[in-house]
Amino acid sequence: MTTELKKEAVGMGSEKKISLASMFHFDVKTYTMILALVSIWVIFTMTTNGDFLTSRNLSNLFRQMSITGILSIGMVFIIIAGHIDLSVGSLMGLLGGITAVLNVWLKVDGILAIGITLVLGLLIGIFNGWLIAYKKIPAFIVTLGGMLVFRGILVGMTKGTTVASLDPSIRFVGNAYLVDGVGILLGLIAVAVLVYKALSGRKLHSQYGLAIPPMSVEIAKIAFAAVVIGLLIIILNSYQGFPVPVLILAIMAVTFSYVLTKTVFGRRVYAIGGNAEAAKLSGINVTKMTLSIFAINGLLVAIAGVLLCSRLNAASVAAGQNAEMDAIAACVIGGASLMGGVGSVGGAIVGALVMASLDNGMSMLNIETFWQFIVKGSILVLAVWVDIATKNKR
């Protein structure tokens, strides 16, 4: 009897440890990046005499970040599945150029031009996926070739000139602001979603007998997120309102975060990245999944291309240069592993904000371009090193 009591006590002690571990295991890398982001903002605020944290600059920062953020959402699917896409920058420039050529030179209606661009992005993504999944050409080679091909098509299509200016319907998606009430409503919806997600998660854990963190921890997390969302809404509304590109990014982030974490499709993406052979033996159609992942990426690149073209009110041969590096860096900084099987949409968004903040802050300080490349490249290498180091400790 005494032995049984001791075993029960040990079991209770281990259960408590599991609960404590589960309390602090949620997206550790993402929260670390948030801390790093805050540090970056503090440094730039001090070095720019507070200009970095003005509502005008932060509004512009989030508008700029929305393009990298959308690219990063598509890229994180690719990286989790164990692949890479080096063509997204050139493809984004090409698709933005197609929108401009259709609208400016061929006089196609703005909405129709956007629709055609999105369909083309989807088709190109499917073609890339077909080459990789069915023809077994490595993703690195397919997308490296695509990077050159798409840039060449863009230069030839535009004859090396800048194509401007676009219809108001196209300029709206990249430059418009929503009225204050819309931003407040979106903030309330976001907080409501967080509350629902927390409660449903606790209920699900309870049904399966899993460890549940104390309610105080959940409340603290929701309160912190609500404060951050509230500050963001206040800052954006104090300038001109909630930017439409940020709204589009938020919709994409919520949608694809749900797909990645709450659907069978998302679980299969992680399974393929963790061990493609094991996933195939378990009944997952790896080739079809790979095709679908690249199709999603192509669609998201098209959306980013339209936003870039809209924000600049023009298309140029230099559009999207090095954007693939920013997208990959954002994913890795946000916790995705280049070995596959690890990553999240939320982490990619945080990583995109880190990259955009570095670009914005260094530009405000008039730091020379070569130093900006050195800093961003060093951060990418550091992020990969940290990922490898943490894997080796497991």
FENQUIDA-V567121 format. One record per helix or strand. SS is the DSSP state (H for helix, E for strand). FROM is the first residue (numbers start at 1). TO is the last residue. If there is no record, write none. Layout:
# FENQUIDA-V567121
SS:FROM:TO  SS:FROM:TO
This chain:
# FENQUIDA-V567121
H:2:24  H:28:47  H:51:53  H:55:80  H:88:105  H:110:133  H:139:158  E:163:163  H:168:175  E:177:178  H:180:207  H:215:239  E:242:243  H:244:262  H:264:274  H:276:281  H:286:312  E:315:315  H:323:333  H:345:364  H:369:392
